[in-house]
Amino acid sequence: MVDYLIVGSGLFGAVFAREMTNNGYKCQVIDKRNHIGGNVFTENVSGINVHKYGAHIFHTNDKEIWDYVNSFVEFNRFTLSPIAYFEGKLYNLPFNMNTFYQMWGVTKPEQAKEIIQSQVINAGIVSPGNLEEQAISMVGTDIYFKLIKGYTEKQWGRDCRDLPTFIIKRLPIRFTFDNNYFNDKYQGIPIGGYTQLIEKLLEGIEVKLSVDFFSDRAFFESSARQVVFSGKLDEFFGYDAGYLEYRSLRFETEELGVQNFQGNAVVNYTEKEIPYTRILEHKHFEFGTQPTTIITREYSQEWNKGNEPYYPINDVKNEKLASLYKERAENLPNVIFGGRLAEYRYYDMHQIVASAKKKAKDELVKFKA
């Protein structure tokens, strides 16, 4: 009998396990995959740390969270500055004065603002009702049709006119020459890859891999005083009220006999006719100088049972179903639900760390009471 059975060895499960272990509680972690780390898992191939489930860049303004993760491993100074490819031309992301110069040849912020405003007026958008209208109201028609529409429709598998406005509202737009995608003060990637961070978090904690919680649920639930569940919320309840929807991803990874393939860690392909959304070149996340390189083409696809769920589709239908499951989850005193899948919401990594630390702290306060 352990105090906490933690289902999932991703960032949430690893941080929670570390916090409770540090406070004297016995934890066991199980994971149905054959490796730790969940979607932040990195695998060393030919000296290059490959992000097996897509790019992950840690960024935060919270110094306490930054110091926390750096207490386990040292982070490098990587700053995300993606490039967009459209019909043979390259544009800087996020949208900033470099992008506007590449698009229109303007050199002054007021010139860019005038062009955008003119295009918004010509489009006749007053109150945006969908993603297309919202995007045009923010950056105009040129940037929307070249750099947003195709990429977004590939990413979500839906016409932009059928997508909600909130998806695009967080899009960074700057009238400065600044290619830094995030505004956060602290940014980077663990030197040696994210797997090293998870290994440090789980040091001294029993971990069992290739173990599916649902293969013998009754046994696992009886083996611990408390279950910490970071898997799919609807799966925990046997999908009995219906399936929550996600977008999934498919990856094609190959090693190339060249030292440098695209000169940047991330290049987005915004034409709808190109089937993949982006190409990652993994060595550039850690300033690698290896003689070969490894790239990954990333394809967005619909989620079906058996595929890995990545992005929750937080539309009205899914939010209603998620609320039903969450209400039931709150009434289970011996189960803690945490993380992207168990809470059916998109989390950045620093938010996952903060959430896991808070739930652990809440547990400790409960015991003291």
FENURHU-V591244 format. One record per residue. N is the residue number from 0. SS is DSSP state (hx for helix, st for strand, lp for the rest). PSI is psi in whole degrees, -180 to 180 (none if undefined). Layout:
N,SS,PSI
N,SS,PSI
This chain:
0,lp,127
1,st,165
2,st,-43
3,st,124
4,st,118
5,st,116
6,st,103
7,lp,127
8,lp,26
9,lp,-167
10,hx,-42
11,hx,-52
12,hx,-40
13,hx,-42
14,hx,-43
15,hx,-45
16,hx,-42
17,hx,-45
18,hx,-43
19,hx,-35
20,hx,-43
21,hx,-23
22,lp,17
23,lp,9
24,lp,147
25,lp,124
26,st,147
27,st,135
28,st,132
29,st,152
30,st,135
31,lp,-19
32,lp,169
33,lp,17
34,lp,160
35,lp,167
36,lp,-12
37,hx,-136
38,hx,-6
39,hx,5
40,lp,131
41,st,141
42,st,130
43,st,119
44,st,118
45,lp,37
46,lp,3
47,st,130
48,st,108
49,st,125
50,st,97
51,lp,-25
52,lp,37
53,lp,163
54,lp,137
55,lp,120
56,lp,121
57,st,127
58,st,139
59,st,156
60,lp,-2
61,lp,106
62,hx,-34
63,hx,-43
64,hx,-42
65,hx,-45
66,hx,-35
67,hx,-53
68,hx,-33
69,hx,-12
70,lp,-15
71,lp,-43
72,lp,158
73,lp,136
74,st,149
75,lp,-170
76,lp,27
77,lp,134
78,lp,126
79,lp,121
80,lp,76
81,lp,163
82,st,142
83,st,135
84,st,125
85,st,117
86,lp,47
87,lp,0
88,st,151
89,st,142
90,st,140
91,st,145
92,lp,152
93,lp,176
94,st,118
95,lp,-173
96,hx,-30
97,hx,-43
98,hx,-46
99,hx,-36
100,hx,-44
101,hx,-33
102,hx,-45
103,hx,-8
104,lp,12
105,lp,150
106,lp,-8
107,lp,141
108,hx,-41
109,hx,-34
110,hx,-44
111,hx,-43
112,hx,-39
113,hx,-42
114,hx,-46
115,hx,-47
116,hx,-40
117,hx,-42
118,hx,-35
119,hx,-44
120,hx,-45
121,hx,-30
122,hx,-16
123,lp,28
124,lp,121
125,lp,-50
126,lp,98
127,lp,132
128,lp,-5
129,lp,178
130,hx,-40
131,hx,-48
132,hx,-38
133,hx,-45
134,hx,-45
135,hx,-39
136,hx,-20
137,hx,-40
138,hx,2
139,hx,177
140,hx,-37
141,hx,-54
142,hx,-39
143,hx,-52
144,hx,-28
145,hx,-38
146,hx,-9
147,hx,-52
148,hx,-57
149,hx,-45
150,hx,-47
151,hx,-40
152,hx,-32
153,hx,-43
154,hx,-42
155,hx,-9
156,lp,25
157,lp,153
158,lp,140
159,hx,-26
160,hx,-11
161,hx,7
162,lp,148
163,lp,158
164,lp,-32
165,hx,-23
166,hx,-35
167,hx,-10
168,hx,-25
169,lp,1
170,lp,123
171,lp,132
172,st,126
173,lp,142
174,lp,42
175,lp,164
176,lp,80
177,lp,111
178,lp,6
179,lp,114
180,lp,-38
181,lp,146
182,lp,-6
183,lp,146
184,lp,-37
185,st,124
186,st,149
187,st,-176
188,lp,141
189,st,131
190,lp,120
191,lp,-1
192,lp,161
193,hx,-27
194,hx,-36
195,hx,-36
196,hx,-46
197,hx,-40
198,hx,-43
199,hx,-41
200,hx,-35
201,lp,7
202,lp,128
203,lp,5
204,lp,137
205,st,127
206,st,130
207,st,123
208,st,165
209,lp,38
210,lp,119
211,lp,118
212,hx,-39
213,hx,-8
214,hx,-27
215,hx,62
216,hx,-44
217,hx,-42
218,hx,-48
219,hx,-40
220,hx,-31
221,hx,-9
222,lp,-5
223,st,153
224,st,-32
225,st,138
226,st,133
227,st,114
228,st,123
229,lp,16
230,lp,-164
231,lp,129
232,hx,-47
233,hx,-32
234,hx,-37
235,hx,-35
236,lp,20
237,lp,22
238,lp,24
239,lp,-17
240,lp,0
241,lp,169
242,lp,132
243,lp,146
244,lp,147
245,st,166
246,st,144
247,st,174
248,st,150
249,st,139
250,st,139
251,st,112
252,st,137
253,st,149
254,st,133
255,st,146
256,lp,37
257,lp,158
258,lp,-28
259,lp,115
260,lp,-50
261,lp,-3
262,lp,8
263,lp,151
264,lp,-37
265,st,125
266,st,119
267,st,139
268,st,107
269,lp,-3
270,lp,133
271,lp,-26
272,lp,-23
273,lp,119
274,lp,-29
275,lp,155
276,lp,-33
277,st,163
278,st,128
279,st,137
280,st,103
281,hx,-32
282,hx,-27
283,hx,-12
284,hx,-22
285,lp,25
286,lp,43
287,lp,151
288,lp,22
289,lp,155
290,lp,-21
291,lp,176
292,st,159
293,st,127
294,st,155
295,st,124
296,st,131
297,st,125
298,st,132
299,st,144
300,st,163
301,st,147
302,lp,132
303,lp,157
304,lp,126
305,lp,-25
306,lp,160
307,lp,126
308,lp,135
309,lp,-62
310,st,119
311,st,142
312,lp,94
313,lp,53
314,lp,-179
315,hx,-44
316,hx,-48
317,hx,-35
318,hx,-36
319,hx,-45
320,hx,-41
321,hx,-39
322,hx,-37
323,hx,-47
324,hx,-40
325,hx,-37
326,hx,-40
327,hx,-38
328,hx,-37
329,hx,-20
330,lp,11
331,lp,101
332,lp,-21
333,lp,14
334,st,131
335,st,124
336,st,130
337,lp,146
338,lp,177
339,lp,-46
340,lp,-42
341,lp,-21
342,lp,-2
343,lp,58
344,lp,154
345,lp,131
346,lp,139
347,lp,163
348,hx,-39
349,hx,-31
350,hx,-36
351,hx,-46
352,hx,-46
353,hx,-41
354,hx,-44
355,hx,-41
356,hx,-39
357,hx,-43
358,hx,-36
359,hx,-43
360,hx,-41
361,hx,-38
362,hx,-44
363,hx,-39
364,hx,-39
365,hx,-41
366,hx,-40
367,hx,-32
368,lp,none
